[in-house]
Amino acid sequence: MSPSQSKETQFYYKLRKTVKIWAGGEQSRANKYADFILAGPDLFMLLVRLSRDDRVSRTDKLKLAGATAYFMNPVDFVPELLLGPAGLVDDIALSAYVLHDILENTDPSVVREHWEGGADILDLTRQILAVADTMVGGPIWRRLIAMAQSFVPRVPNL
């Protein structure tokens, strides 16, 4: 990593290295969400890249910024500090929720343009959302959804 890299790029490479090391160990065989966790660094970079794309609305950029900040926070609902890469499940679920929401307003080709992961991002997002409640636990999942909804301030009805 060079000092001239953005903090997001440095975080991406550090996260990718950590997940790669973890995935090669015995833990990965026991973790049924390992494929999602392995996609975590790529989901993070997708959030960052979309937040810098002029084709994404300002409102959606706020959601992306919130999800990116949550991803970079080591002390969250399922902390990586204690659980290692398995602690990324909440970050990944929140990312999928935000991306699914953004796909309502953004051309899927824009999202795919910034995606470097192996799986199709639309399919991956759907797969993660299908198991998110179980993957992170219902109470945490509901808190993540509420958090994502708070990323954009509500304008009061006049």
C-alpha positions in Angstrom: 0.0 0.0 0.0 1.3 3.4 -0.9 0.7 6.4 1.2 -0.8 8.2 -1.8 -3.8 5.7 -1.9 -7.1 7.0 -0.5 -8.1 5.7 2.9 -10.9 3.7 1.2 -8.4 2.0 -1.1 -6.1 1.2 1.8 -9.0 -0.2 3.8 -10.1 -2.3 0.8 -6.7 -3.9 0.4 -6.3 -4.6 4.1 -9.8 -6.1 4.2 -9.2 -8.2 1.2 -6.0 -9.6 2.6 -7.7 -10.4 6.0 -10.6 -12.1 4.3 -8.3 -14.1 2.0 -6.2 -15.4 4.9 -9.3 -16.3 6.9 -11.0 -18.0 3.9 -8.0 -20.3 3.5 -8.4 -21.6 7.1 -10.5 -24.2 8.7 -13.2 -21.6 9.7 -14.3 -21.1 6.1 -15.4 -24.7 5.7 -17.8 -24.3 8.7 -19.2 -20.9 7.6 -22.1 -21.2 5.3 -21.8 -17.5 4.5 -18.2 -17.7 3.4 -19.0 -16.8 -0.2 -20.7 -13.6 1.0 -17.9 -12.8 3.3 -15.4 -13.3 0.5 -17.4 -10.8 -1.6 -17.2 -8.2 1.3 -14.2 -6.3 0.0 -15.7 -6.0 -3.5 -19.0 -4.8 -2.0 -17.1 -2.2 -0.1 -15.3 -0.9 -3.2 -18.6 -0.9 -5.1 -20.2 1.4 -2.4 -17.2 3.7 -2.7 -17.1 3.8 -6.5 -20.9 4.4 -6.8 -20.7 7.2 -4.2 -18.3 9.0 -6.6 -20.3 8.4 -9.8 -22.2 11.4 -11.1 -24.9 9.1 -12.5 -26.0 8.3 -9.0 -28.4 10.7 -7.3 -27.4 12.8 -4.3 -29.9 11.0 -2.1 -28.4 7.6 -3.1 -24.9 8.9 -2.5 -25.9 9.7 1.1 -27.0 6.1 1.5 -23.8 4.8 0.0 -21.8 7.1 2.3 -23.6 5.8 5.3 -23.0 2.2 4.3 -19.4 2.8 3.6 -18.8 4.5 7.0 -20.6 1.5 8.7 -18.3 -0.9 6.8 -15.2 1.0 7.9 -16.3 1.0 11.6 -14.6 -1.9 13.3 -17.0 -1.6 16.3 -20.5 -2.2 14.9 -23.4 -4.7 15.6 -21.3 -7.7 14.7 -17.7 -6.5 15.4 -14.8 -7.7 13.2 -12.5 -6.9 16.1 -13.9 -9.9 18.0 -15.0 -12.2 15.2 -12.6 -11.5 12.4 -14.0 -11.7 8.9 -17.1 -13.4 10.1 -17.9 -10.1 11.7 -18.5 -8.7 8.2 -21.9 -10.3 7.9 -23.7 -7.2 9.1 -21.7 -4.9 6.8 -22.5 -7.2 3.9 -26.2 -7.3 4.7 -26.4 -3.6 5.0 -24.5 -3.1 1.7 -26.9 -5.5 0.0 -29.9 -3.6 1.4 -28.5 -0.2 0.3 -27.5 -1.5 -3.2 -31.0 -3.1 -3.7 -32.5 0.3 -2.8 -30.1 2.2 -5.2 -31.0 -0.2 -8.0 -34.5 1.2 -7.9 -33.1 4.6 -9.1 -29.9 3.7 -10.9 -29.4 1.8 -14.2 -28.1 -1.7 -13.3 -25.3 -1.2 -16.0 -23.9 1.6 -13.9 -23.7 -0.7 -10.8 -22.2 -3.5 -12.9 -19.6 -1.2 -14.4 -18.1 -0.6 -10.9 -18.4 -4.2 -9.7 -15.2 -6.4 -9.7 -16.6 -9.4 -7.9 -17.0 -12.8 -9.5 -20.8 -13.3 -9.1 -23.4 -11.2 -10.8 -24.0 -8.3 -8.4 -27.8 -8.3 -8.9 -28.0 -12.0 -8.1 -25.6 -11.7 -5.2 -27.6 -8.8 -3.7 -30.8 -10.9 -3.9 -29.1 -13.9 -2.4 -27.8 -11.9 0.6 -31.1 -10.3 1.2 -32.8 -13.7 1.1 -30.7 -14.8 4.1 -29.9 -11.5 5.8 -32.4 -12.0 8.7 -30.8 -15.4 9.5 -27.3 -14.4 8.7 -27.1 -11.5 11.1 -30.1 -12.3 13.4 -33.5 -10.7 13.3 -33.1 -8.0 15.9 -29.8 -6.9 14.3 -31.3 -7.0 10.8 -34.2 -4.8 11.8 -31.7 -2.3 13.4 -29.6 -2.3 10.2 -32.7 -1.6 8.1 -33.7 1.3 10.4 -30.1 2.6 10.2 -30.2 2.5 6.4 -33.4 4.4 6.3 -31.9 7.1 8.5 -29.0 7.7 6.1 -31.3 10.2 4.2 -32.9 12.8 6.3 -36.7 13.0 5.9 -38.2 16.2 4.7 -41.3 17.0 6.8 -44.6 17.3 4.9 -45.7 20.9 4.6 
